Amino acid sequence: MNLISFKNLYFSSLLYYYLLSLQLASVHAANFNLTNNCSYTVWAAAVPGGGRELKHGQEWVFNTDPNFADRGQIWARTNCKFDKNGNGKCENGDCNGAELCVSEGTRPYTLAEYSFERNQINNLDFFDISVASGFNVPMEFRGTSSDCSKVIKCVGDINGFCPTELRHSGGCYHPCTIFKNNQFCCLGVIPRCDPSEAYFKFFKDLCPNAYSYTLDDVTSTLTCPTGTDYKVVFCPSST
């Protein structure tokens, strides 16, 4: 084989694997639809993804790619004010004063979490709703693909019944945020939390399908096949 033929073969191989990688990415890309069903405006936040103002009935669609071991978080911010440069502040869920989030929010806020790492067990996506960062807005997180429509909801009136010591003007703190100790933050030589603890039961009774503390995996994490599309609704119906 002469040098020219070898070069042609080499670059043809590179092009083949590049096009193949693009095809695989398109197959496994997951679409997210974020919808605001609240009677008030929220500023949706997604890391990765950024952020967007959503008035009642508005939606924001973006996608993420499981081929790149995506882990992400989605939440709602309330009572935000931003200038023309996208700098400002939110009452809760604020991400360092930026309209387009690149970091986690300021607690308390209701959190949707996902992990789309390929080569996990049976090529599954993992997703959940967590109140381990507190609560501000009711939320629904569901798969929307034909082969997976699992749904998690957290719609209990946590703000209305929030214990006085956990109250925030725009939501309800998790006890770990307030007390910062092993008992409520699941720390220690052997990390564990007691599910019967009164604060955890408060959150679990009102949102039984959500994480009520850091290690609440067994009852609170759902799975769908890799490549499933998802929808997050702020203030979903309670049924």
Buried (B, 14 or more C-beta within 10 A) or exposed (E): EEEEEEEEEEEEEEEEEEEEEEEBEEEBBBBBBBBBBBEEBBBBBBBBBBBBBBEEEBBBEBEBBBBEEBEBBBBBBBBBEBEEEEEBBBBBBBBEEBBBBEEBBBBBBBBBBBBBBBEBEEBBBBBBBBBBBBBBBBBBBBBBBEEBEEBBBBBBEBBEEBEEEBBBEBBBBBBBBBBEEBBBBBBEEEEEBEBEBEBBEBBBEBBEBBBBBBEBEEEBBBBBEBBBBBBBBBBBEEE
